[in-house]
Amino acid sequence: MEGKRSVRMCCLCNERRASLSRPKTLEQICRECFYLAFEDEIHQIIVSNRLFIRGDRVAIGASGGKDSTVLAYVLSKLNRIHDYGLHLFLLSVDEGITGYRDDSLETVHRNQIQYGLPLKVVSYKDLYGWTMDEIVKLIGLKNNCTFCGVFRRQALDRGAAFLKADKLVTGHNADDIAETVLLNILRGDIARLSRCSSIITAEDGPIPRCKPFKYTYEKEIVMYAYFKKFDYFSTECIYSPNAYRGFAREFIKDLERIRPRAILDVIKSGENFRISTTTKMPEQGTCERCGYISSQKWCKACVLLDGLNRGLPKLGIGRSRVAIGCKEENESHGGKSIESKQCGSLDF
């Protein structure tokens, strides 16, 4: 009798033993109810925010990690169960990082077979003529994440355009978005602060981006992948241990330990920010060099790539004019320094 009283039953079905405590709600539930609750929440987010239209071609950003692996599985399952009528594709970016991305892409190829979804891989080498290994060898580890973030954003858009996708979905979870809100506050990046917590971004760009996991905790994604025994790649990028985002990530984790709802509170704060009508925002245009969306004459990717090709890797990094080397560089881009526009790695 004593042993039976100590067994916790699932608070949802009250039929099976509870096997986990949900990080978001702290409810004691069984695995089966966890699967249903997890999937139903994603479904409700998709429906309530009208993320898709029947017949949409949807590219799923697939890195081989837990977030994108769970996203591909759940989106494929919901599309089948609820008859969304979507055409799903996997889209991966090969940054050219030996011992990291080559291994993770093997996982993506296995996911392609497991989920029966078409796969497109685009590479930095093909698009830009550089791999991240080559870039890091030239510039070191200090600013490498800036290059990777800017190039990745454009690479995903190019890959999605190749697939003729109507939407691009990414596995950014609630923890990621809370980190981004905090980072944009710390950096005073008003332009991104006004949109970083949106569930759909780049609506004025080439292809809208959706984040079905916007309110889904990273811990729950990990638990879902673990209980389902998914095949995913869990190693962190070898070039990102000193990334600035890491400090925000640790702070968010500390907040979550004190108060689990802190992550959702930070996201809510981001949603409630209102930018003053007197604040001058960057005007959206197109890059004169490659045609990509940009608020300057050249987009950030073209500036960074130009610096690499000319042996000036710090061109476009920070606010230093030394790397540009001459006054004519500033004049050739409209008289205003391109570096004055914050770009790239934080934007989804």
N, C-alpha and C positions, 0 to 999 in steps of 0.2 A: 504493500500500500504506500509506503513511504517513497519507494522508487517511482511509482506511477504519478504521485503528486508532484514530483520534481521535473517531470517531462513537460516542456512547453509545447503547446499546440499552436498551429498556425492561426493567427488572429483573423485571417480572411475566410478560410474554408472551415476551420475548426475540425478538420478531419485527419490531417496529417501532421506529423511532428514538424515544428519549426526548425529550419536548418540554417537560417541566416537572419541577421538584423539589417534591414535596409538602411544604408547610410543617409539617405535623404530624409526618411520619415521615422527611422528607428523602430519600425514595425517588425515584430517577430513573425516571419512567414516561412512557408515551405518553398522548395525550389519551383514546383509547378505554378504556384501562385505568383512567385517572383517573375517567372517567364511571362506569364499573362499580363501582369501589371506593367512590366517593363515595355513589352511590345504595344500594349494598349495606350500607354502614355505617348509613345512615338507616333502612333496612329492619330491620336487626338491632336497632337501638335501639327501634323501634316494637314489634317482636315481643317482645323480651326484657323490656320494661317494661309490656307489655300496655296500650298507650296507648289502644287503641280496641277496641270490640266490634262485631261484624258488625251492620250496620244503623244504626250511629250517624250522626246528623246532625252534621257537623263544620263549624264556622265558622272560616275562615282569616283571621286579622288581616292585612289587605292595605293597605300604605301606598304601594305603588308603588316602594319601594326594593329594593335587591338581595336582602336577606334574605327578605322576604315574597314577592317575585317567584319566587325559586328554590324557596321552600317550596311555593308553589302548584303550580309545574310538577312538582316531584319527588313531592309527595304525590299529585297527580293521576295521574302515571305509575305509581307503586307501587300505587296503588289498582286500577289497570287490570291491571297485570302480575301482581300477587300476589292479586288478587281479595279485597281487604279487605271489600268490600261496603259502603263508606261513601258517604254523600250529602254532597258537598262544596259549600260556599258561600264566596264572598268577602265579607268584612265590612270596611268602611273607615270611618274617623272623619274628619270634616271639622271641623278645629279653627277654621277661619276665619282663615287666615294668608295674606294676599294675596301673590302672587309665590312662594309655596312650596307650600302644600297644594293650591291650585287647579290648579297645574301637575302635581303628583304624582298627583292624582285622574284627570287625563286619561290618565296611564299605566295606572292601575288599570282604567279603562274599556276600554282597548285589550287589557289582559290578560284581561278578562272575555270578550272576543270570541275572543282567541287560544286560551284554554284551555277555552272553552265552559262556564264556570261562572257560576251566578247571582250577582248582586252586590247587596248592601244597603249604603247609605251613611247613617250617622247624623251629625248635626251638633251642635256645641256650641250654636249659635244656637237650634235647635229644642228641644234638651233643657234648656238652662239660661238661654236668653235673652241670652247673651253670646257674642261671638266672641273669639278670642285677640287679635286686633288691638285690639278695644275694651278688653280687660283690660289689655294692655300699655300702652295709651294712658293708662289710669288709674293703674296701679301702677308703671310703668317696667320695666326689664329685670332687676331684682335678684331678685325672687321669682316671676317668671312661670312657671318650670318646675314649681314646686310646684302652681300652679293647673292647669297643663296635664296633669301626671301624674295628679293625683287625678281630674280630670274625665274623662280618657281611660279610666282603668280602669273607671269606672262606665258610660261610654258604650259600651265594648266589651261589657260584660255586658248592657246594655239591648238592644243590637243583636243579640247572640247569642240573647237571650230572644225577641226578635221573630221570629227565624228558627227558633225552637223547637229550638235546637241542644243536643246532648247534651255536646259538647266544644268548647272554643275553643282553637285552636292559634296560637301566635305564632312569629315568626322569630327569637327570641332565640338567639344563638349562644354558643359557648364563651367568647369574649372578653367578651360582655355579662354572662354569669353570673359570670365571674371578677371583673369590675369591681364587680358588686353585692356579692359576698362581701367584697371589700376595703372598699367603702364602708360596709357594715353594721358591720364591725370598727372602722373609724375613727369612726363615729358612736355606737358602743356600743349599737346597736339589737339587743338580744338576741332580741326577738320575731321579727324578720325573719331574723336570722342562723340561726335554727333551721330555716327553711324555704326560704330564698332559693336554695339549690342543688338543691332537689327538681325532678324532671323533670315532676311533676304537682303543681300548687298549687291552692289554693282548693277543695279537695275538699269542705270543709264550707260552701262558699259556694253561690251560685246555679248556677254552671256551672264545672266543673273546667277548668283551663287546662293545656295540654300544650306541651312544648318539644322537638320532635323534633331540633332542631339543638343540643341541650345540649352535645354533645362535638364539634361541627363548628366548625373555625376560620373566622374571618371571611375570612382570605386565601383559603381554599379555596372559599368561597362566591363571592367575587369572581372567582376564576379560572374557576369553573364557569359563571358568568353571562357572563363575557367570551368563553370558548371557544364557548359555545352561542349567542352573539350575541343575548342576551335584551334585550328592551325594558324598561329600568328607569330610575327617576329617581334621580340620584346627588347632588343638592344637599343640603347640611346645612340644618337649620332655621335661619332667620335670627335667631331669638330665643334660640338656645342656645349661643353661642360662649363664654359665661362660666359655663356650668353646672358645678356642683361635680363631677359625674361625669367631666367632661373631664380633671381632674387624675388620677383613678384610671385612666382610659383610657390616658393617656400613660405612666403607671408600668407598666401591664401590657404595653404595647408595648415598653418598654425591657427588661423581663424576658424577653419572647419573643425579642428580638434576641440576648440572651445565651444563653438556653436555651429552645428551642422548646417543650419539654414544660412550661414554667412555668405556662402557662395551665391545663392539665389538673391540675397539682399544686395550684394554688389552688382549683380546683373540688373536688378530692379532700379538701382541708383543710376546705372548707365542709361536705362530706358527713359528715366525721368529727367535727364539733363536737357535743358533747353538753351540753345545758343542765341545770344542777343541778336536782334535784327540789325543792330548797328555794326556787328562784327563782320568784317570783310572776309568772305570765304573764297578759296581758289576757284577760278573758272575752269570748267572742264573743256578740254579741247582734244586735239590729236597730235601725236608726235610727227614732226615734219620728216623724220628719218624713216620710221618703220610703220607709222599709221596707228600705233597703239594709243589708247586713251592717256592723256597727259594734261596737266595744267601749265606746263612749260612748253617751249618750242621742241625740246627733246625730252622723251620720257626717261625715267630714272635708269631703266635697263640699258638704253642706248648710251647714256652718260657713263655708266660703269663699264660697259663693254668698250667704249671708245678709249677710256683710260687704260684698260687692260691691253688693248691692241697697240697703244702708243707707248707702253712701258711706263705709264703714270697711274698705277693702280689705286692711288688715293684720290683720283679725280672723282668728285661727286660724293666723297665721304666727309661728313662733318661740315665745317664752315671754313676750312683752311683754303686760302687762295694760293698758297705756296705750291701745292701739287699741280695747279693749273699751269703755272709757269709763265704766263704772259697775259698782258691786258687784253690782247685781241681775243682770247678765249671767251672772256666775259662778254665782249662786244658782239662776238659772232652768235651769241645766244640771246640777243635782244637787249643787251646792256645791263641785265639783272642777273646776278649770280644764280646758276642753276642749283647750287647747294643750299640756297635759302629755303627751298621747298622740301619739307620733310616727306620722305617717300618710303614705301616698300614693305619692309619685313613684318610690320604689325598688321597690315591690312589683309583681311580675308578675301 
